[in-house]
Amino acid sequence: MNATAWQLEGEYFEACNCDFLCPCLVREKPTRGGCTVALIFHVRTGQYQGTGLDGLNFVLAAETPGPMPEGNWTVGVIVDQRASAAQRSALAAIAAGEVGGPLAGIRALTGRFAGTAVKPISYEADGLRRHAKVEDMLAVSIAGLSSPRLKGEAMWVENTGHSVSQRLALAKAGECRLSAFGIDWRESAGRNNGHFAPFRWSG
């Protein structure tokens, strides 16, 4: 596949079951031994082999039994119900890391791919807050940490090894509910880790 077969630009956010700040960022053991994470993506502009992907959403849900680099991840993908059949196939392939790009690194660590679901996905961004919902499968809210120097601006961590972006805004998760692909996770204490960031990928 050539280097320009597909491109995506947009924004994502995530929440995981680790306490803030997630030790996985520095390759330490997750707070609770394993990691459960939901990553929600909004594509502003994009295409896959000529098929437009503008305005669509997708979700990557994952669970690891131990530190992320040790592998054996369980992974599932949810793609936007608004997408056409061609768009769904494209988003599913990109999200699963089948066609290169940053998420191919997650594919290499996956022990069980639990499948792809097609559902309505809402993605909301308001200042430093993000919220997403997928029917009875997922509901996630995060609030970014505001910079003490620049009012209303996010605090960022740089030069990470994160699959989505090397630069991540710091956030704390509020409501977290994920019930899909054999993964069952619910949190509401407000102590969990979150991030958001723009992304720009190609493969």
N, C-alpha and C positions, 0 to 999 in steps of 0.2 A: 504494500500500500504506500502511495507516495505521501510526502509530507503535507500536502494541502488537500487531502481527501475530505477532511472535516475541520470545522472551527466552531468554537463556542465562546461567547463572552457573556458575563452576567454577574450575579451575586449568589452567594450561598450563606447559610448559617447552620450551626450544629449545636447539639447538646449531648452530653454523655453522663454516665453514672458516676464518674470520678468527682470528688470534691474539687472546688476551685482552689488553686489553679491546677489543671490536669497534669499529673506527673508524666503522662505519656509523651508530652512535648519534649521532654529531656530524656526519653527512653528509660524511664524508671517504671517500677511496677505500678499498675493501676491501683487506685485507692481501695477497691474491693476485690483485688486479685485478678479479676477479668474486667473487660470493658464492654459496655453496651453503648452504642452511639447511633444517632440519627443525623444524617446530613441532607439538608433540603436545598435544592438548586432552582434558581430562576434564570432562564436563558433570555437575555435581552435581544441578542442577535446571534444567529448561528445557522450553519448548514452542514448537511452530510451528503456528500456526493451529489450536490445539486438540490437536495430536498431541504427547504427552509425549515428552521426550528425556532424562529423568533417567538418570544412570549410564552413558551412552554415551560413546564416545571417537571422535575423528577426528584426522587428520594432514593438515597442509599441507606439501608438499615444494616447494621452489623453487630456481631457479638463475638468476643474473643474469650477463650478460657484462661488466658494469662496475658503477659506483656505482648503488645501488638507485634513486635518484630519476630516473635516466636511462631507466628502463623496459626493455622487451623481455625481461621475465621469462619463464621457462618454469615453469609451475605444474601440479602434480598433487595430487589429493585422495584420501585413503584413508578410508573410513568403516567403522564397526564392523560386523562380520559378525553380531553379536547383534541388530542393529536390524531392525525390520520394513521392508517395502518403503516405506511412508509415511515412516518415520523416516529411512531411507537417503536418500530424495529431499530431505527437509528439511535434514539435515546437509550433504549435498552442495551444496545451494543456498546455505546460509549460509557454508560454507567457501570456496566459489568467489566470494563477494561478489555473488551475483546478486540478493539481496534486501535490500540496504543493510547498515547496520552497519559496524563498523570495517574488515572485510576487503574492503569495496567499494573502498577505496583501493588495495589490492593488485591487484584486478581491473583498475583503470584503468591499471596499469603492466604488465599481462601482454601479452606478444607472442604466446605460444603456450600455450594450455590443453591439457595433455597427457592429460586424462581423469580418470576416477574409478574407483578399485578398491575392492572390498569384501573385507575381510580381518579375521581376529581381531586385535585390538589390545590389548596389555597395557600398563597404566599403573600404575607403582608409585611411591609417595612415602613416604620414611622420613627424618624430620628434614629435613636440608638436601640430601638425595640424591634424585634422580629417575632412573627408568629406564623405557624403553619398548621394546617389540619388536613387529614385524609380520612374522611368518614369515621368509621369505628377503629381504624388501624393506628392512627397517629394524631397526637396534638402536642405541639412543642412551642414554648415561648421563652425568649431570652431578653435580657436587658444589658446593653453594653455599659462598660464602666466609662464614666466621663473623665476626661483629662483634667487634672487639677490646675493646669496652666491655660488651657484653651477651652473655655466654657462651651458645652454642647458637642465637643469633638471627642471621638473615641480614643481610648488608650490602645496602643498597638505593641505587639511583640514581633521582632524582626528575625530573619534568617533561620526560620524553623525548618524542620524536615517534613512538614505536613504535606500530604498528597495533593491537597487542593491549592494551597497558596503558601508561599514562604513568609508572607506578612499577614498576621491575623489580629483582628480586634478582640480585646478581652471582654468577656461577658459572663454573667451568671444566669443560670436557667431558673425559670419559675416552674410552670406546669410542664411535666414531661410524661407522656403516655405513648407507649409503643407496644402494639399487640399484633405481630405479623411475623410470618416465616419461622414460627416456633420460638420467637423472642417475645418475652413478656416483661415489660419494665414500666414502673410507675413511680414518679417522684413529685413532690410538691413542697419540699422544705426550703427551696431557694438557695441551697448550698452547692448545687451542682455546676459543673463547668460548661461554658458556652463560648462560641466564637462566631464572627461573621467576617466576610472579606469578599472583594471582587475577585473574579477569576477570568483568565483568558487562556484557552487551551487550543491545541490543534493536534492532529494525528494523521 
